[in-house]
């Protein structure tokens, strides 16, 4: 297995990063694999404490591991845009963006392999074929996919330069105190819970622009623009501000009165430059089932 480190994965310890990738192994077992040379970074053996850098190449060959085959699956794709080099899909809530060692089926990558076969970028390895950026399992919405490596690099460069506009809609717990806000707080991995992120002084610069659409009695409907794209950025920032995303149990919201599949958060707008051209592509989708369900409840209480 080969994995390339992207900007959201860098600055982690090697063993902590691999706990997410090799989720069916304990941390001590992963550390033994690293020590025994079963895991190489840029073709060299590293210590478990090695701090990852963007574009590091991690090669994993475990002596006791069976080969995990990423199978194409006939899963419907909601394609919102497509050209010869890329596409944008509307990922449903509940679907993993790419496989892990524990879940190798029913992900977006499985669906992409069925529709496009080998006509997907492989810069980030077999587990992430075509994937330029990710959405959390329970976050729905627009996600870019590259059909070849050159298109992947073109889109990744736009993301690195923050020229891609990504906007989200969300319902937050409680009444947000400002109508407009810029949340500029550094985000890094939670050392005690590596599956979570947190605001920390030594984290990476992270900026979220928040605008209130409507205040309700005990919730706030907001529009959020990501200036940076850190893992769990919106969820971490809003939680730190004491107004976590509605039903986001991982970041402290608890279960609201309206039941949904975790966080009520949707990537609804994308604006980017079409690969190898100057054409601007702008896409926007309607509120998903979760957002619509919670808003209907909140509106009903207002009457």
N, C-alpha and C positions, 0 to 999 in steps of 0.2 A: 504494500500500500504506500502510495506517495501523496503527501499533503504539502501544499504551499501556504505559508503564513501570510495572511492579509493584514491590513492596518488595524482591524478589530481584534486580531489575535496576538499582535505583538505586545511586548513588555510583560508577558506572562512567563512564569517558570515553565520549563519544558514539561515537568511531571504534572503540573496543574492543568496545562493545556491538554495533555493526553488523557487525563481523567474524563474529559468530555468526549473525546474521540473514541477511546477504548473503555467505554462506560461499563462493560461487564467485567472489568478487572479492578482490583483494589489498588490504592495508591502504592502500597509496598510492593505489589507485584509489578506494577509499571516501573517503579524505581529499579527493580531487579533486571527488567528487560533493558533499561537504559545502561545499567552497569555492565551487563553482559554483552553489549554491543549489538543487540537486536534492533535498536533504534538509533539511527544516525541523523545528524543535522549537517547539511551541506557536505555529506560523505564522510564526516568525522564523528567520532564518539564524543559525546558531551556529558557533563554532569547533570543530575536531575535539576539542579538549581540554575541551569543555563537560562538566561533571559532571551526570549525569542525576539527576532527582528523581522520586519516586513520582508517578504520574498525568501525567507529561509525555506529550504527544501528538506522536509522530514521524510525519511525512508523507514518504513516499519516492516520488519519481517520476524514474526513471532514463531518460535519453534513449535508451540502447541496449538497454534491457531489454525483453524480451517479457513480456506479461502472463501471470502465473502463475495458472492456474485451479485452485482447490481442488475437485476432483471428488468427489462422493459415491461411495463404494465399498461393495459388499455384503460387508462383513467382519463375522463373528460378534462380538457383544458379550455379555460375561458380566455381565449386570445383576444387582446384588445388592440394590438398593433403587430404587424409583421412585415419585414422586407427581406432581402436576400442575405442580410448579415445578422439580423437580430429579431427578437420579438419581445413583447411585453404581455405578461399573463396576469390575470386576476387570481391570486392564490387564495383559496378558501381558508377560513379559520379551521384549525384542527389538523392541518396538513404540515408535516415537516418539509422544509425547503430541500434538504438533502439527507441521504441515509446516514446512519451511525452503525456501530458494530451491534447494537441492540435492536435497531429498527432499520432493516434494509429494504423494506417494501412500503408501498403506498405513500411515497414521498413525491414531491414535484419532479425530482430527477428521474424517478421511475417512469413517470408519465411522459417526460420530455424524450427519454430514450425510445419509447414506443413510437412516438410521432416523428422524431427526427433521426433516430439511429445514431450513427457516428458523426453526424453533421452538427456537432456541438463543440464549443471550446473545451480544452482539457488542461488549461493553464493551472487550475487549482486541483488537479487530480481527478481520478475516476469517480470519487464520491461526490464531487461538486461539478459534474459536467455541465457546462453552459452557464453556471451560476455566477453572476457578476456581483450581486449583493444579496443579502438574506433578509427574510422577515421571520420573526418568532413564530413558533407553531400556531399560537392562538391569535396572531395578528393577521388580518386579511389584507388583500389589496394588491396594488400594482408592483410588479417585480420584473426587472430586465433580465433577459437571457441572451447570451452571445452564441451565434452559430459557428464561429471560427475564432481562432486565437487573436487575429489582428483586430477584429471587431471588439473582442473582450478588452484588449489593451486600449483601444480608442475610448471605450466607455469608462474603463477604470481610470484613465487619465482625467476625464471630466469629473469623476467623483473625487479624485485626489485634489483637483483644483477648485472643488466646490462650485462648479458651474451647472451642475444638475440641480433642479429645484424639486424637492420632495416634500409634499405636504400631507398631513394626517388630520383626521378628525377623531375626537375622543370625547367620552364623558368622564369627568373627574368627580371624585367624591368631595362633597362639601362645596362651599361657595368660595370660588377663587377671588382673592381680594383686589386684584387689578383687572382692568379691561384689556390691557396690553402689557406684556412682560417679555424681557429677554433674560433667559436663564443661562448664565455662563458659569458653569461649575465643572471642574475636571472629574473625569470618570475613570475608574480602574477596577480591576478584579477584586472581589471580596476575598481576602486571604483565608477566612474561616469557612466560607461557603463558595467554592470556586465556580459553582453554576450560576452565581449571582454577581452583579456588578454593584458598585457603590460610588458615591462622591468621596474622593480622597485627594489630598494635596498633591501627591505625586502621580495622579492620573493624567490622562490625555485631555487636552483642551476640548471642551464640548459645549456647543451653543444651540439652544432651542428658542425659537421665537414663538410666543404664545399670544393668541388673540381670542377673547371670549366672544362666542356667538350668542349665547344666552345663559343667563343665570336662572336656576330653578330653586325651589325651597331648600333642597339639601344636595344639589349637584350642579355642575357647570359643564355646558357643552362648549368645546373649544376647537379652534383650528391651530395646528402646530406646524411650523416649518423647521426642518432640520438644516442647520448650517453645516454641522458635522454629522457623521453617521456612525456613532459608537454603538456597540452592542447594548440593547435595552435602554438606549438613551432617554427616550420620552418617559418610559416607566420609572427610571431612576430619578430623573430631574423632577417630575411631578410628585413622586413619593417624598423626595427630600424637602419639597415645598409644602409638605403636609396635605397634599391633595392628590393622592394616587389615582391611577386610572380605575374606573369603576370595575369591580369584581376581579381586580388583579391581586390574587391572594399571595403571590410570590413577593410582592412589594408593599404589602401591608393594607390593602384596601378591605380585605375581608369579603364576605358574600353580601351583595346588596339585595334589596327586596325583589329585584327582577333577576331571575336566574339566566345566566348566559355561560358560554364556554370560555371562562376566564375573561381576560381584559377586553374592554369595549374600546377597541383601537383599530383604525383602518387607514391604510396608505391609499389615499383616494386621488392624488394628483401627482403627475410627473411631467417635467419639462426638460428636454435634453436635445442635443444636436445629433441628428442621424449620422451614423458612421460614414466617414469619408465624404462628407458633404457639409454645406453650411445650412442645410434645412433644419428648422426647429420643429420638433415634434412635441405636441402638448396634448396630454390625455387627462381625462377626469371621469370618475365613475360615481354612481349614486351611493348613498349610505347602504351598508350591508345589513344583513338580517339582525345582527346583534345591536348595531347602532339604532336601527329603526325601531326595534322592540323596546329598548330602554327609553328612547325619546317619546314613543307613544305613551308609555306609562307616565313619564314625567309631565307630558302635555296634559294628560287626563287628570292628573292631580291639580294642575293649574286652573282647571275649569270649575 
